[in-house]
């Protein structure tokens, strides 16, 4: 082995004990003891020769990632394309399997379904009448038949005997007459019974066909809606990219293509910790994997992911998360809670180690320069794990061995004693009011041409039930009204005739005629109401979220959407959150001005999950905050909000995020980061200083918090 010496360059070498004392155990931070004797160099060197000693220390190899507690997530996909009509369920709202989440614009299907339901109802009512008539006809035929049978039997009983003087042929003629009458009566009974059976069979066929038509109409309508395939809570909404206007949630009229992820549900029966992706092999090989929440350890179960699943999600969303199921039998953890996943790959306690930079590698072998009492010479060692600054020595050195190092004793005049505390990050943004469940205000006129006279409300105006939304005038065709009146008059005349002819005999005709009159009258009343319509009013108390831009004199087609009215108490706040800092369950403070102009605040909860965890179709860049009902109404009704929809909609949103309580804190300015590992200088009781590694769980702007490696009460120093 080649030897490279340095000792011959030194005129006088200090004793090893003095070298160790002067270089390694400086008694106070920021001060160094001068050696007892001056060191004189024979030859100048480019780098001053210094040294350190091999010593026992802890070496860590940990992976630490941030996580958020959230419910189990599932995404709801539209099977067919549709024109969006309304959200039937909103964020934070519980839903049952099969319930409608999003309704599409079904066009005339609702009217067709209503007409078909009415048709079936009329069929069923008519069938009741028909059955009564047929039952009555069968009973009458049966009575007539039994009467002829009885009469025939009487004639048979009157058959003259052999010695009877009455002519037998006269009796026989009478018998034949009664026998023929009985046969005809029996045939009439059979016909009545056959007619009843055929009528029942035809009704069943017609009724079944009508039901099939209804089912098909419902099927056509169902494909224009999104239904829940499982129970859960709404935690995410689909959105539309509106170009320069940015992303926005669906509004009436937006087109949703087939196989579009349009909503997300959360399963609140489970708690998951979602974090940046971790490889299956790394998790499985780790010595220990657990979660830390506010300094407390929780056991977790890793949900492995196949490479195919990883590729699919990565291609679809661009971001892949790992999922851990947390075991929280005491139900201590709330959704939105910040957690830390700790993956302990290796943790070597009390191993012999030297600074990583003191080791050189040649041809696959490791060397240090070991001081032999006279000079530093190349010395082979076998290394183990490294934490970035210190490397484990498996063989070749013993505790106290002095090796060559570019060593500078750590220190500084700043000191602190480690104590427990809290870390967090602050979130502050401007949000705006959002009403996802707003209902359409439509032109209700079916008979006549409607023209707009005046729009009486503005966007984001609070209105009361019955308040005028728009004024209109209707131009109707008087011929249609007169024709309807004449049809009713003729039916009334027909009704009078049937009554005069005998109510009992014509009871079914009378009932049917009265039904026709009632239906015709309803249509006439609708024509008259439509012709007299001058105002379109609000159906309930609420907020105008949209209003038409049509001008006076413009035509309003039947069903035209004049605006949208939202329940003032069903209100949310939308907050821009591109980086996904807010999560379902996060507590936020919403600030607004009340009716007197005073600044007020209310504690609220985020009702949507971190969008980065979801399909791209749900990554709108916004979080949705659920407002208390009374606050939503107060904000909307405030007289301070009189400067248009922009003023009324703005509120402040603040939150403390990534909160960790009761953890050991280390000032950031005291920490040295080397190759991803963190170190501080610890001041021993005797004043000596020692570099100590620790594993951080995270940090805020001021402090790191400690997973392991440091203890409460330790004294540290820094420059």
C-alpha positions as CSV (number, residue, x, y, z in Angstrom):
1,X,0.0,0.0,0.0
2,X,1.3,3.4,-0.9
3,X,2.0,5.7,2.1
4,X,1.6,9.5,1.8
5,X,3.1,11.3,4.8
6,X,2.7,14.9,6.1
7,X,4.6,14.7,9.4
8,X,8.1,15.6,8.0
9,X,6.9,19.0,7.1
10,X,6.2,19.9,10.8
11,X,9.2,21.1,12.9
12,X,7.6,20.1,16.2
13,X,4.3,18.1,16.4
14,X,2.0,18.8,19.3
15,X,1.1,16.0,21.6
16,X,-2.1,14.1,20.6
17,X,-3.8,15.1,23.8
18,X,-3.1,18.7,23.2
19,X,-4.2,18.5,19.6
20,X,-7.5,17.0,20.6
21,X,-8.1,19.5,23.3
22,X,-7.3,22.5,21.2
23,X,-9.1,21.4,18.0
24,X,-12.1,19.6,19.2
25,X,-13.2,20.8,22.6
26,X,-13.2,24.5,22.5
27,X,-14.6,25.6,25.9
28,X,-17.0,28.3,24.8
29,X,-18.9,29.2,21.6
30,X,-17.1,31.7,19.4
31,X,-13.7,31.4,21.2
32,X,-10.6,29.2,20.5
33,X,-7.8,28.4,22.9
34,X,-4.3,29.2,21.5
35,X,-1.8,26.3,21.5
36,X,0.9,26.3,24.2
37,X,3.6,26.2,21.5
38,X,3.7,27.9,18.2
39,X,3.5,25.6,15.1
40,X,6.1,26.3,12.5
41,X,5.8,25.1,9.0
42,X,8.9,24.2,7.1
43,X,7.2,24.4,3.7
44,X,4.1,26.5,2.9
45,X,1.0,24.4,2.0
46,X,-2.1,25.5,0.0
47,X,-4.5,24.3,2.7
48,X,-4.0,24.4,6.4
49,X,-3.8,20.9,7.9
50,X,-6.4,20.3,10.5
51,X,-7.9,17.2,12.1
52,X,-10.8,15.6,13.8
53,X,-11.4,12.4,15.7
54,X,-13.6,9.3,15.0
55,X,-16.4,9.3,17.5
56,X,-19.7,7.6,18.2
57,X,-22.9,9.3,17.1
58,X,-26.3,8.6,15.7
59,X,-26.8,8.5,11.9
60,X,-30.2,8.9,10.3
61,X,-31.6,7.9,6.9
62,X,-35.2,9.1,7.0
63,X,-37.7,10.2,4.4
64,X,-40.2,12.7,5.7
65,X,-43.2,13.9,3.6
66,X,-46.1,16.2,4.4
67,X,-49.7,14.7,4.3
68,X,-53.3,15.8,4.7
69,X,-56.1,13.9,6.4
70,X,-59.0,13.5,4.0
71,X,-61.9,11.2,3.4
72,X,-61.8,8.3,0.9
73,X,-62.2,9.9,-2.5
74,X,-64.1,8.7,-5.5
75,X,-64.8,10.6,-8.7
76,X,-68.2,10.8,-10.5
77,X,-68.2,10.6,-14.3
78,X,-70.9,11.6,-16.7
79,X,-71.9,8.6,-18.8
80,X,-73.4,10.7,-21.6
81,X,-72.9,14.3,-22.8
82,X,-75.4,16.9,-21.5
83,X,-76.1,20.5,-21.2
84,X,-75.6,21.5,-17.6
85,X,-78.7,22.7,-15.8
86,X,-78.0,22.7,-12.0
87,X,-76.0,21.2,-9.2
88,X,-78.6,19.2,-7.2
89,X,-76.0,18.6,-4.5
90,X,-73.5,21.1,-3.2
91,X,-70.1,20.9,-1.4
92,X,-70.3,19.4,2.1
93,X,-73.8,17.9,1.4
94,X,-74.4,14.2,2.2
95,X,-75.8,12.1,-0.6
96,X,-77.2,8.6,-0.9
97,X,-76.5,6.1,-3.6
98,X,-78.7,6.8,-6.7
99,X,-79.4,10.4,-5.8
100,X,-79.0,13.0,-8.6
101,X,-75.8,15.1,-8.3
102,X,-76.1,17.1,-11.5
103,X,-79.1,17.7,-13.6
104,X,-78.8,18.4,-17.3
105,X,-81.2,20.4,-19.5
106,X,-83.8,17.8,-20.4
107,X,-85.6,20.1,-22.9
108,X,-89.2,18.9,-23.6
109,X,-88.6,15.6,-21.8
110,X,-90.1,16.9,-18.5
111,X,-93.3,17.9,-20.4
112,X,-93.4,14.6,-22.2
113,X,-92.9,12.7,-18.9
114,X,-95.7,14.8,-17.3
115,X,-98.0,14.1,-20.3
116,X,-97.2,10.4,-20.2
117,X,-97.8,10.2,-16.5
118,X,-101.2,11.9,-17.0
119,X,-101.9,9.5,-19.9
120,X,-101.2,6.5,-17.7
121,X,-103.3,7.9,-14.9
122,X,-106.2,8.5,-17.3
123,X,-105.8,5.0,-18.6
124,X,-106.0,3.6,-15.1
125,X,-109.0,5.7,-14.2
126,X,-110.7,4.8,-17.4
127,X,-109.9,1.1,-16.8
128,X,-111.7,1.3,-13.4
129,X,-114.8,2.6,-15.2
130,X,-114.5,0.1,-17.9
131,X,-114.1,-2.8,-15.5
132,X,-117.2,-1.6,-13.6
133,X,-119.2,-1.5,-16.9
134,X,-118.0,-4.9,-18.0
135,X,-118.6,-6.4,-14.6
136,X,-122.1,-5.0,-14.6
137,X,-122.6,-6.3,-18.2
138,X,-121.5,-9.8,-17.1
139,X,-123.7,-9.8,-14.1
140,X,-126.7,-8.7,-16.1
141,X,-125.9,-11.4,-18.7
142,X,-125.5,-14.0,-16.0
143,X,-128.8,-13.0,-14.4
144,X,-130.6,-13.1,-17.8
145,X,-129.1,-16.6,-18.5
146,X,-130.0,-17.9,-15.0
147,X,-133.5,-16.6,-15.5
148,X,-133.9,-18.4,-18.8
149,X,-132.5,-21.6,-17.3
150,X,-135.1,-21.3,-14.5
151,X,-137.9,-20.7,-16.9
152,X,-136.7,-23.6,-19.1
153,X,-136.7,-25.9,-16.0
154,X,-140.3,-24.8,-15.3
155,X,-141.3,-25.7,-18.8
156,X,-139.6,-29.1,-18.5
157,X,-141.5,-29.6,-15.3
158,X,-144.7,-29.0,-17.2
159,X,-144.1,-31.7,-19.8
160,X,-147.4,-33.6,-20.3
161,X,-147.5,-37.2,-19.5
162,X,-148.4,-40.0,-21.9
163,X,-152.1,-40.0,-20.9
164,X,-152.3,-36.2,-20.7
165,X,-154.9,-34.8,-22.9
166,X,-152.9,-31.7,-23.7
167,X,-151.3,-31.8,-27.1
168,X,-147.6,-32.7,-26.7
169,X,-146.6,-30.7,-29.7
170,X,-147.8,-27.4,-28.1
171,X,-145.6,-28.1,-25.1
172,X,-142.7,-29.0,-27.3
173,X,-143.0,-25.7,-29.2
174,X,-143.0,-23.9,-25.8
175,X,-139.9,-25.9,-24.7
176,X,-138.0,-25.1,-27.9
177,X,-138.8,-21.4,-27.5
178,X,-137.4,-21.4,-23.9
179,X,-134.5,-23.6,-24.8
180,X,-133.5,-21.2,-27.6
181,X,-133.9,-18.2,-25.2
182,X,-131.6,-20.0,-22.7
183,X,-129.0,-20.7,-25.4
184,X,-129.1,-17.1,-26.6
185,X,-128.7,-15.9,-23.0
186,X,-125.8,-18.3,-22.4
187,X,-124.1,-17.1,-25.6
188,X,-124.6,-13.5,-24.5
189,X,-123.0,-14.4,-21.1
190,X,-120.1,-16.0,-22.9
191,X,-119.7,-13.0,-25.1
192,X,-119.8,-10.6,-22.1
193,X,-117.2,-12.7,-20.3
194,X,-115.0,-12.9,-23.4
195,X,-115.3,-9.2,-24.0
196,X,-114.2,-8.6,-20.4
197,X,-111.2,-10.9,-20.8
198,X,-110.2,-9.3,-24.1
199,X,-110.6,-5.8,-22.7
200,X,-108.4,-6.7,-19.7
201,X,-105.8,-8.2,-22.0
202,X,-105.8,-5.2,-24.3
203,X,-105.5,-2.9,-21.3
204,X,-102.6,-4.8,-19.9
205,X,-100.8,-4.6,-23.3
206,X,-101.6,-0.9,-23.7
207,X,-100.6,-0.2,-20.1
208,X,-97.4,-2.0,-20.4
209,X,-96.6,-0.2,-23.6
210,X,-97.4,3.2,-21.9
211,X,-95.1,2.2,-19.0
212,X,-92.3,1.3,-21.5
213,X,-92.7,4.7,-23.2
214,X,-92.5,6.4,-19.7
215,X,-89.4,4.4,-18.8
216,X,-87.8,5.4,-22.1
217,X,-88.5,9.0,-21.4
218,X,-87.0,8.6,-17.9
219,X,-84.0,6.8,-19.5
220,X,-83.5,9.7,-21.9
221,X,-83.7,12.1,-19.0
222,X,-81.4,10.1,-16.7
223,X,-78.7,10.2,-19.3
224,X,-78.9,13.9,-18.9
225,X,-78.0,13.8,-15.3
226,X,-75.2,12.5,-13.0
227,X,-76.2,10.2,-10.2
228,X,-74.2,9.0,-7.2
229,X,-72.9,5.4,-7.5
230,X,-72.2,5.4,-3.8
231,X,-73.1,7.3,-0.6
232,X,-70.8,10.0,0.6
233,X,-70.3,13.8,0.9
234,X,-69.7,16.1,-2.0
235,X,-66.1,17.3,-1.8
236,X,-65.3,18.4,-5.4
237,X,-67.0,20.1,-8.3
238,X,-66.2,20.0,-12.1
239,X,-65.3,23.2,-13.8
240,X,-65.1,24.9,-17.2
241,X,-62.0,26.7,-18.5
242,X,-63.3,30.0,-19.7
243,X,-60.1,31.1,-21.4
244,X,-59.0,34.7,-20.4
245,X,-61.7,34.6,-17.6
246,X,-60.0,31.6,-16.0
247,X,-61.5,28.5,-14.6
248,X,-65.1,28.5,-13.2
249,X,-67.6,26.0,-12.0
250,X,-70.5,25.0,-14.3
251,X,-73.3,27.4,-15.1
252,X,-76.6,26.7,-16.8
253,X,-76.0,26.1,-20.5
254,X,-72.4,24.8,-20.2
255,X,-71.7,21.6,-22.3
256,X,-70.4,18.6,-20.4
257,X,-69.0,15.9,-22.7
258,X,-69.4,12.2,-22.0
259,X,-67.0,10.5,-19.7
260,X,-66.2,13.8,-18.0
261,X,-65.3,13.8,-14.3
262,X,-67.8,16.3,-12.9
263,X,-67.9,15.7,-9.2
264,X,-66.1,14.0,-6.3
265,X,-67.5,12.3,-3.3
266,X,-65.8,11.6,0.0
267,X,-66.3,8.5,2.2
268,X,-66.4,9.9,5.7
269,X,-66.3,6.4,7.2
270,X,-62.5,6.3,6.5
271,X,-59.6,8.6,7.1
272,X,-56.7,8.7,4.6
273,X,-53.4,10.5,4.7
274,X,-52.5,11.7,1.2
275,X,-48.9,12.7,0.5
276,X,-46.4,13.0,-2.4
277,X,-45.8,9.7,-4.1
278,X,-43.6,7.1,-2.4
279,X,-42.4,4.0,-4.2
280,X,-43.8,0.7,-3.0
281,X,-40.3,-0.8,-2.7
282,X,-39.1,2.1,-0.5
283,X,-42.0,1.8,1.8
284,X,-41.8,-2.0,2.1
285,X,-38.0,-1.9,2.7
286,X,-38.2,0.8,5.4
287,X,-37.5,-0.3,9.0
288,X,-40.5,1.7,10.2
289,X,-43.3,3.8,8.7
290,X,-45.7,5.9,10.8
291,X,-47.5,9.2,10.9
292,X,-46.8,12.1,13.3
293,X,-49.7,14.5,14.2
294,X,-49.0,17.2,16.7
295,X,-46.0,15.2,18.0
296,X,-48.0,12.1,18.5
297,X,-47.3,8.8,16.6
298,X,-50.1,7.0,14.7
299,X,-49.8,3.7,12.9
300,X,-50.6,3.7,9.2
301,X,-51.3,1.1,6.5
302,X,-49.8,1.9,3.1
303,X,-52.1,1.5,0.0
304,X,-49.7,0.1,-2.6
305,X,-50.0,1.1,-6.2
306,X,-49.1,-0.9,-9.3
307,X,-46.8,0.6,-11.9
308,X,-49.8,0.5,-14.4
309,X,-51.9,2.5,-12.0
310,X,-49.1,4.9,-11.4
311,X,-48.7,5.5,-15.2
312,X,-52.4,5.9,-15.7
313,X,-52.8,8.5,-13.0
314,X,-49.6,10.3,-13.9
315,X,-50.7,10.5,-17.5
316,X,-54.2,11.7,-16.6
317,X,-53.4,14.1,-13.8
318,X,-49.7,14.8,-14.0
319,X,-49.4,14.3,-10.2
320,X,-49.6,11.1,-8.2
321,X,-50.3,10.9,-4.5
322,X,-49.6,8.0,-2.1
323,X,-52.3,7.0,0.3
324,X,-52.0,5.8,3.9
325,X,-54.9,4.6,6.0
326,X,-54.5,6.0,9.5
327,X,-55.6,3.9,12.5
328,X,-57.5,6.4,14.6
329,X,-59.7,4.2,16.9
330,X,-60.2,7.1,19.3
331,X,-61.4,9.4,16.5
332,X,-59.0,12.1,17.5
333,X,-58.0,13.3,14.0
334,X,-60.2,15.8,12.0
335,X,-60.3,16.1,8.3
336,X,-57.9,18.7,7.0
337,X,-55.4,18.0,9.8
338,X,-51.8,18.3,8.7
339,X,-49.7,15.1,9.2
340,X,-46.2,14.0,8.6
341,X,-45.4,10.6,7.1
342,X,-42.1,9.4,8.5
343,X,-40.3,6.6,6.7
344,X,-37.3,5.4,8.7
345,X,-35.0,3.7,6.2
346,X,-32.1,3.3,8.6
347,X,-31.4,4.7,12.0
348,X,-28.0,3.7,13.4
349,X,-27.6,4.6,17.1
350,X,-24.1,5.0,18.6
351,X,-22.0,4.1,15.5
352,X,-18.4,5.1,14.9
353,X,-18.4,7.9,12.4
354,X,-16.2,10.5,10.8
355,X,-17.0,13.5,8.6
356,X,-17.9,12.4,5.1
357,X,-15.4,14.8,3.6
358,X,-12.5,13.1,5.3
359,X,-12.9,9.9,3.2
360,X,-11.5,9.5,-0.3
361,X,-12.2,6.7,-2.7
362,X,-9.8,5.0,-5.1
363,X,-10.6,2.0,-7.2
364,X,-13.6,1.1,-5.1
365,X,-11.6,1.3,-1.8
366,X,-12.1,4.0,0.9
367,X,-9.2,5.7,2.7
368,X,-8.7,8.3,5.5
369,X,-5.5,10.0,6.6
370,X,-4.8,8.6,10.0
371,X,-2.4,10.3,12.4
372,X,0.1,7.8,13.8
373,X,1.7,10.1,16.3
374,X,4.1,11.5,13.9
375,X,2.4,12.0,10.5
376,X,-0.9,11.6,8.6
377,X,-0.9,8.5,6.4
378,X,-3.3,6.9,4.0
379,X,-5.3,4.3,5.9
380,X,-8.1,2.0,4.5
381,X,-11.5,1.9,6.1
382,X,-14.8,0.1,5.4
383,X,-17.8,2.5,5.4
384,X,-21.5,2.0,6.1
385,X,-24.4,4.4,5.8
386,X,-24.0,8.2,5.5
387,X,-26.4,11.0,6.5
388,X,-24.8,13.5,4.1
389,X,-22.2,14.9,6.6
390,X,-21.1,11.9,8.6
391,X,-20.3,8.4,7.4
392,X,-20.4,5.3,9.4
393,X,-17.0,3.4,9.8
394,X,-17.5,-0.3,10.0
395,X,-13.9,-1.2,10.4
396,X,-10.4,0.4,10.2
397,X,-10.8,3.0,12.9
398,X,-11.5,3.1,16.6
399,X,-13.0,5.8,18.8
400,X,-10.5,8.7,19.3
401,X,-8.5,8.0,16.2
402,X,-7.2,11.3,14.8
403,X,-7.7,11.8,11.0
404,X,-6.9,14.6,8.7
405,X,-9.8,17.0,8.0
406,X,-10.5,20.5,6.7
407,X,-12.0,21.1,10.2
408,X,-13.4,24.3,11.5
409,X,-14.8,24.1,15.1
410,X,-18.5,24.9,15.1
411,X,-19.6,27.8,17.3
412,X,-21.0,31.3,17.5
413,X,-22.1,33.8,20.0
414,X,-25.8,33.2,19.6
415,X,-27.4,30.6,21.9
416,X,-30.8,29.1,22.6
417,X,-32.3,26.4,24.7
418,X,-34.5,24.0,22.8
419,X,-38.2,24.0,23.8
420,X,-41.5,22.8,22.5
421,X,-44.0,25.0,20.6
422,X,-46.1,25.4,17.5
423,X,-45.3,25.8,13.8
424,X,-47.7,26.8,11.0
425,X,-48.0,28.7,7.8
426,X,-50.4,31.6,7.1
427,X,-53.0,31.7,4.3
428,X,-54.7,34.9,3.3
429,X,-56.8,35.5,0.2
430,X,-59.8,37.4,-1.1
431,X,-62.8,35.2,-1.8
432,X,-66.2,35.8,-3.4
433,X,-69.7,34.6,-2.8
434,X,-70.9,31.6,-4.8
435,X,-74.3,30.1,-5.1
436,X,-74.1,26.7,-6.9
437,X,-77.8,25.7,-6.3
438,X,-79.3,28.8,-8.0
439,X,-82.6,28.0,-9.8
440,X,-83.7,29.3,-13.2
441,X,-86.3,32.1,-13.5
442,X,-88.1,31.3,-16.8
443,X,-90.7,32.8,-19.0
444,X,-93.8,30.7,-18.1
445,X,-96.1,31.7,-21.0
446,X,-97.1,28.9,-23.3
447,X,-99.9,30.6,-25.2
448,X,-99.0,33.9,-26.8
449,X,-96.0,36.0,-27.7
450,X,-94.1,37.6,-24.8
451,X,-92.2,40.9,-25.0
452,X,-89.9,42.3,-22.3
453,X,-90.9,45.7,-20.9
454,X,-88.4,46.1,-18.0
455,X,-85.9,44.2,-16.0
456,X,-86.5,45.2,-12.4
457,X,-83.6,43.7,-10.5
458,X,-79.8,43.6,-10.8
459,X,-77.2,40.9,-10.3
460,X,-76.5,40.0,-6.7
461,X,-79.6,41.9,-5.5
462,X,-81.4,40.3,-2.6
463,X,-85.1,39.8,-3.3
464,X,-88.2,38.6,-1.4
465,X,-90.7,36.0,-2.5
466,X,-93.2,37.6,-4.8
467,X,-90.9,40.5,-5.8
468,X,-91.1,41.6,-9.4
469,X,-88.2,40.3,-11.4
470,X,-89.3,41.6,-14.8
471,X,-92.3,43.3,-16.4
472,X,-93.7,41.9,-19.7
473,X,-96.7,42.1,-22.0
474,X,-98.3,39.2,-23.9
475,X,-99.9,39.3,-27.3
476,X,-102.4,36.4,-27.6
477,X,-104.6,35.0,-30.4
478,X,-108.2,35.7,-29.4
479,X,-109.4,33.0,-31.9
480,X,-107.8,30.3,-29.9
481,X,-109.5,31.5,-26.7
482,X,-112.9,31.7,-28.4
483,X,-112.5,28.3,-29.9
484,X,-111.7,26.8,-26.4
485,X,-114.8,28.5,-25.0
486,X,-117.1,27.0,-27.7
487,X,-115.7,23.5,-27.2
488,X,-116.5,23.8,-23.5
489,X,-120.0,25.1,-24.3
490,X,-120.7,22.2,-26.6
491,X,-119.5,19.7,-24.0
492,X,-121.8,21.3,-21.4
493,X,-124.7,20.9,-23.8
494,X,-123.9,17.3,-24.3
495,X,-123.6,16.8,-20.5
496,X,-127.1,18.3,-20.0
497,X,-128.5,15.8,-22.6
498,X,-126.9,12.8,-21.0
499,X,-128.3,13.9,-17.6
500,X,-131.8,14.4,-18.9
501,X,-131.6,11.1,-20.7
502,X,-131.0,9.3,-17.4
503,X,-128.2,9.7,-15.0
504,X,-128.0,6.0,-14.0
505,X,-128.1,4.7,-17.5
506,X,-125.5,7.3,-18.7
507,X,-123.4,7.7,-15.6
508,X,-120.2,6.7,-17.4
509,X,-120.8,9.0,-20.3
510,X,-121.6,11.8,-17.9
511,X,-118.3,11.2,-16.0
512,X,-116.3,11.2,-19.2
513,X,-117.9,14.4,-20.4
514,X,-117.2,16.1,-17.1
515,X,-113.5,15.1,-17.3
516,X,-113.3,16.6,-20.8
517,X,-114.9,19.8,-19.6
518,X,-112.4,20.0,-16.7
519,X,-109.4,19.5,-18.9
520,X,-110.6,22.0,-21.5
521,X,-111.3,24.6,-18.7
522,X,-107.7,24.1,-17.4
523,X,-106.3,24.9,-20.8
524,X,-108.6,27.9,-21.2
525,X,-107.6,29.2,-17.8
526,X,-103.9,28.9,-18.7
527,X,-104.6,30.8,-22.0
528,X,-106.3,33.6,-20.0
529,X,-103.6,33.7,-17.3
530,X,-100.9,33.8,-20.0
531,X,-102.7,36.6,-21.8
532,X,-103.0,38.6,-18.6
533,X,-99.4,38.2,-17.5
534,X,-97.6,41.5,-16.9
535,X,-95.0,40.6,-14.2
536,X,-92.6,37.7,-13.5
537,X,-92.0,37.3,-9.8
538,X,-89.6,35.5,-7.5
539,X,-90.8,32.2,-6.1
540,X,-88.8,32.5,-2.9
541,X,-86.5,34.7,-0.9
542,X,-83.0,34.7,-2.4
543,X,-80.2,36.4,-4.3
544,X,-80.2,37.2,-8.1
545,X,-77.0,35.5,-9.3
546,X,-77.7,36.0,-13.0
547,X,-80.1,38.3,-15.0
548,X,-80.8,38.7,-18.7
549,X,-79.2,41.4,-20.7
550,X,-82.1,41.6,-23.1
551,X,-83.6,45.1,-23.6
552,X,-87.1,46.4,-23.5
553,X,-89.1,45.3,-26.6
554,X,-87.1,42.1,-27.2
555,X,-88.9,38.8,-27.6
556,X,-88.9,36.2,-24.8
557,X,-89.5,32.7,-26.1
558,X,-91.4,30.1,-24.0
559,X,-89.0,28.8,-21.4
560,X,-86.4,31.6,-21.9
561,X,-84.2,31.9,-18.8
562,X,-84.6,35.5,-17.5
563,X,-82.2,34.9,-14.6
564,X,-81.2,32.7,-11.8
565,X,-82.3,32.9,-8.2
566,X,-80.4,31.3,-5.3
567,X,-81.5,30.7,-1.8
568,X,-79.7,33.4,0.2
569,X,-78.9,30.8,2.9
570,X,-77.3,28.3,0.5
571,X,-74.1,30.3,0.0
572,X,-70.4,29.5,-0.3
573,X,-67.2,31.4,-0.7
574,X,-64.9,30.5,-3.6
575,X,-61.2,31.1,-2.8
576,X,-58.4,30.9,-5.3
577,X,-56.0,28.1,-4.3
578,X,-53.8,27.2,-7.2
579,X,-51.2,25.4,-5.0
580,X,-53.8,23.3,-3.1
581,X,-53.0,24.6,0.3
582,X,-56.6,24.4,1.6
583,X,-58.2,21.0,2.2
584,X,-61.5,19.5,3.1
585,X,-62.1,20.2,6.8
586,X,-59.6,23.1,7.1
587,X,-60.8,25.8,9.4
588,X,-60.8,29.3,8.0
589,X,-61.8,32.7,9.2
590,X,-64.1,34.7,6.8
591,X,-64.2,38.5,7.3
592,X,-66.9,40.8,6.0
593,X,-68.8,44.0,6.8
594,X,-72.2,43.9,8.4
595,X,-75.1,46.2,7.9
596,X,-73.6,48.9,10.0
597,X,-70.2,48.8,8.2
598,X,-68.4,47.0,11.1
599,X,-65.8,44.4,10.2
600,X,-67.0,41.0,11.4
601,X,-65.5,37.5,11.2
602,X,-66.9,34.0,11.3
603,X,-65.2,30.6,11.6
604,X,-66.0,28.4,8.6
605,X,-64.9,25.1,7.1
606,X,-63.5,24.2,3.6
607,X,-66.0,21.9,2.0
608,X,-63.8,20.7,-0.9
609,X,-60.7,18.6,-0.9
610,X,-57.3,19.7,-2.0
611,X,-57.9,19.8,-5.8
612,X,-54.4,18.5,-6.6
613,X,-55.5,15.2,-5.3
614,X,-58.2,14.9,-7.9
615,X,-58.6,14.4,-11.6
616,X,-57.6,17.3,-13.8
617,X,-61.3,17.9,-14.5
618,X,-61.8,18.8,-10.9
619,X,-58.6,20.9,-10.5
620,X,-60.2,24.3,-10.8
621,X,-57.7,26.1,-8.7
622,X,-60.4,27.1,-6.2
623,X,-61.5,25.9,-2.8
624,X,-65.1,26.2,-1.7
625,X,-65.8,27.4,1.9
626,X,-69.2,26.7,3.4
627,X,-70.7,29.7,5.2
628,X,-73.1,29.4,8.2
629,X,-76.7,30.1,7.0
630,X,-77.2,33.2,9.0
631,X,-73.9,34.8,7.9
632,X,-74.6,34.2,4.2
633,X,-77.9,35.9,4.6
634,X,-76.3,38.8,6.5
635,X,-73.6,39.4,3.9
636,X,-76.1,39.3,1.1
637,X,-78.5,41.7,2.8
638,X,-76.0,44.2,4.0
639,X,-76.6,47.8,2.9
640,X,-72.8,48.1,2.6
641,X,-73.0,46.0,-0.5
642,X,-74.5,48.6,-2.8
643,X,-71.7,49.1,-5.3
644,X,-72.7,46.3,-7.6
645,X,-72.0,42.6,-7.7
646,X,-68.3,42.9,-7.3
647,X,-68.6,44.7,-4.0
648,X,-71.2,42.4,-2.6
649,X,-69.3,39.3,-3.4
650,X,-65.9,40.1,-1.9
651,X,-64.9,38.7,1.5
652,X,-61.6,38.0,3.2
653,X,-60.4,34.5,4.0
654,X,-57.6,33.7,6.4
655,X,-56.3,30.4,7.9
656,X,-53.5,28.8,9.8
657,X,-52.3,25.8,7.7
658,X,-49.9,23.0,8.2
659,X,-50.3,23.5,12.0
660,X,-48.2,21.3,14.2
661,X,-48.5,21.7,18.0
662,X,-46.4,20.5,20.9
663,X,-43.2,19.7,19.0
664,X,-39.6,20.5,19.7
665,X,-38.5,23.7,17.8
666,X,-35.1,24.7,16.4
667,X,-34.4,28.2,15.1
668,X,-33.7,28.0,11.4
669,X,-30.7,30.3,11.7
670,X,-29.0,27.7,13.9
671,X,-29.4,24.9,11.4
672,X,-26.8,23.8,8.9
673,X,-28.1,21.8,5.9
674,X,-25.6,19.5,4.2
675,X,-26.8,17.3,1.3
676,X,-30.3,17.3,2.7
677,X,-29.3,16.5,6.3
678,X,-29.7,19.0,9.1
679,X,-27.3,19.7,11.9
680,X,-27.0,22.0,14.9
681,X,-24.1,22.8,17.2
682,X,-24.9,21.6,20.7
683,X,-23.1,23.1,23.7
684,X,-22.3,20.4,26.3
685,X,-22.5,21.0,30.0
686,X,-18.7,21.5,30.1
687,X,-18.9,24.1,27.4
688,X,-17.6,21.9,24.7
689,X,-19.3,22.1,21.3
690,X,-20.5,19.2,19.2
691,X,-22.2,18.9,15.8
692,X,-25.4,16.9,16.1
693,X,-27.7,15.7,13.3
694,X,-31.5,15.7,13.7
695,X,-34.5,14.7,11.5
696,X,-36.8,17.7,10.9
697,X,-40.5,17.1,10.3
698,X,-41.0,20.4,8.6
699,X,-40.7,24.1,9.2
700,X,-42.4,27.5,9.1
701,X,-40.6,30.9,8.5
702,X,-38.8,30.8,11.8
703,X,-38.3,27.3,13.0
704,X,-37.8,23.6,12.2
705,X,-39.6,21.1,14.3
706,X,-37.8,17.9,15.3
707,X,-38.8,14.3,14.8
708,X,-35.7,12.8,16.4
709,X,-32.1,13.6,17.2
710,X,-32.5,16.4,19.7
711,X,-34.0,16.8,23.2
712,X,-35.9,19.5,25.0
713,X,-33.5,21.6,27.2
714,X,-30.5,21.2,24.9
715,X,-28.4,24.3,24.5
716,X,-27.3,25.2,21.0
717,X,-25.2,28.0,19.5
718,X,-24.6,29.5,16.1
719,X,-22.7,32.3,14.4
